[in-house]
């Protein structure tokens, strides 16, 4: 049995004015009982505010804070971008006092070292865990059926039947990280859950990873304009 991390994204709108309590959060479960909240997630904006953040995220940059409570009284961890160019982005996860917890690297498909997006997770003094987004077989089937999916999308656009939710299917999203020949991490697209199979993995690094993955998915939580 493995520990599981899940990010819960609030659908509440952000209103202008004084800062509201943080609503996005990360839950932890060890499989023995009810999941509990372990961190509250919020973008860390650069000097230029939201507009500057959105401009930078187009190149792959990300920055957010994991708070211990919704009122921002204690910082648990911070994710910062060390570099983001040419489809390759390197992120560092820092502890409450700025100490390094680990490094996350995203190499975009066809821009890094393969046909699939490559994710690398590393802790100081530990082996690198490498994972690829989706399985080759499922990507092959997805591309094979893409023309049909486009036709369905066009039909959906012109179809006026209320409640029609058709569209292009999302590409394969499951990721399995391997270190030393063993699976240490696993992101399952169903429920957007990150399974921690390696007992020595810092949960703060895992929490930052599941949040980061959600910034690159459909409807990213950090792309809000306010």
C-alpha positions, -999 to 999 in steps of 0.1 A, spaced: 0 0 0 13 34 -9 7 70 3 -14 91 -20 -14 129 -26 -43 146 -43 -47 183 -52 -82 198 -47 -88 229 -68 -115 253 -56 -140 265 -81 -147 297 -62 -139 329 -80 -112 352 -67 -125 386 -59 -105 419 -58 -96 434 -25 -79 420 6 -64 385 3 -89 358 9 -81 325 27 -63 300 4 -88 276 -11 -67 252 -32 -52 224 -12 -33 191 -12 -46 160 6 -27 131 20 -39 95 25 -20 64 36 -49 42 27 -59 35 63 -85 62 67 -99 95 56 -76 118 37 -63 149 55 -52 183 43 -14 188 45 -9 220 25 -27 250 10 -15 260 -25 -11 295 -38 8 311 -67 38 332 -57 36 363 -80 66 382 -93 69 420 -90 47 425 -120 18 407 -105 -6 383 -122 1 397 -157 39 391 -153 33 356 -139 10 346 -169 36 360 -193 64 339 -178 43 307 -175 41 306 -213 77 296 -214 72 269 -188 80 289 -157 60 283 -125 61 295 -89 39 286 -59 38 283 -22 26 254 0 12 269 32 5 250 65 -28 267 69 -53 287 48 -44 320 64 -7 318 53 7 318 88 35 292 81 53 284 48 58 247 43 76 247 9 81 269 -22 86 259 -58 107 282 -79 118 281 -116 156 279 -121 154 279 -159 128 275 -186 139 276 -222 137 255 -253 109 233 -239 130 223 -208 121 237 -174 139 231 -142 122 237 -109 136 236 -73 115 229 -42 127 247 -11 118 242 25 104 267 50 138 282 55 150 281 19 168 247 22 167 225 -9 142 197 -8 145 184 -44 146 192 -81 119 186 -107 127 188 -145 101 188 -173 113 181 -208 85 188 -233 77 161 -259 98 165 -291 118 193 -274 137 173 -249 151 138 -252 121 118 -265 87 116 -282 69 119 -248 71 145 -221 99 135 -197 97 142 -159 127 139 -136 125 139 -98 156 141 -76 163 145 -39 197 156 -25 218 125 -21 193 102 -38 189 87 -72 170 104 -100 135 90 -108 125 94 -145 90 91 -158 74 96 -192 39 109 -198 16 82 -212 25 48 -227 37 46 -263 8 23 -272 -18 47 -259 -2 76 -276 -2 57 -309 -39 49 -306 -47 85 -296 -29 99 -327 -45 73 -349 -80 83 -338 -73 121 -338 -89 127 -372 -121 111 -359 -119 131 -327 -116 164 -347 -148 155 -367 -166 149 -334 -154 183 -321 -166 200 -353 -200 183 -350 -202 193 -313 -196 230 -322 -224 231 -346 -247 208 -326 -272 229 -307 -285 201 -285 -283 213 -249 -260 193 -225 -238 179 -253 -204 175 -238 -186 159 -267 -150 169 -277 -115 157 -283 -104 131 -258 -74 141 -236 -41 125 -244 -26 98 -221 -15 113 -188 -3 85 -166 33 87 -155 54 61 -138 88 72 -124 115 46 -120 147 48 -100 171 18 -99 147 -3 -119 118 2 -94 87 23 -96 91 51 -70 62 74 -80 31 71 -101 7 97 -113 -27 83 -122 -49 105 -144 -81 91 -129 -86 114 -99 -52 131 -105 -36 112 -77 1 109 -71 11 76 -54 44 76 -34 58 41 -36 93 50 -23 92 53 15 121 77 17 105 104 -6 99 137 12 62 143 11 68 180 5 85 172 -28 56 149 -37 31 176 -29 50 201 -50 51 176 -79 13 169 -79 6 206 -78 31 213 -106 15 185 -128 -18 202 -124 -4 234 -138 4 216 -171 -30 199 -174 -63 209 -188 -78 239 -170 -46 247 -151 -54 262 -116 -25 288 -119 -37 303 -152 -64 325 -134 -63 361 -145 -70 374 -110 
